[in-house]
């Protein structure tokens, strides 16, 4: 996620929007395909969902990291802004295109699978345990990014893909860890969906996890 200064803001925003769209397509699309093929086995659907998401995220970071930093996630951009590695103006622009890209990703999946363009999700994801799971999932994601950038930057795409894949299974929330993806998933009444009324608390949990991880790991890696 090392940004190259040779790319101007419009090109970086295009990378962020396109990357987030493909990320959401992998999350939502693999959930739909898994449901169609798994014969009602939700564990198998989640496994398919996990593998597709991890593979796509890793590849997208490899493609776009030199252009925009490959955030594809408002709380990742927030962490970089808090670390003064991204201006607040660019943070705002990144967040807008990430959300727009995510919504476009959901609509493209619905077109591919002959579903209505937008469907309001009804999958309830709420409760203290779920919210704590989302804080932990986001904390782990930001910790992975900060830690890898300081030790093994070349391993970052694989580490991010792996930590998200792991989070699908060890967290109660199945590791959304991304406000743009959360909003996009609220617009799909499929396996990956989340009720719109559950979205604000999910996003609040993600922000808490990202801020805590940024503070903690900036302190751990600070040099006196």
HELIX and SHEET records of a PDB file:
HELIX    1   1 UNK A    9  UNK A   37  1                                  29    
HELIX    2   2 UNK A   42  UNK A   68  1                                  27    
HELIX    3   3 UNK A   74  UNK A   82  1                                   9    
HELIX    4   4 UNK A   88  UNK A  112  1                                  25    
HELIX    5   5 UNK A  128  UNK A  151  1                                  24    
HELIX    6   6 UNK A  153  UNK A  155  5                                   3    
HELIX    7   7 UNK A  156  UNK A  170  1                                  15    
HELIX    8   8 UNK A  179  UNK A  185  1                                   7    
HELIX    9   9 UNK A  196  UNK A  220  1                                  25    
END                                                                             
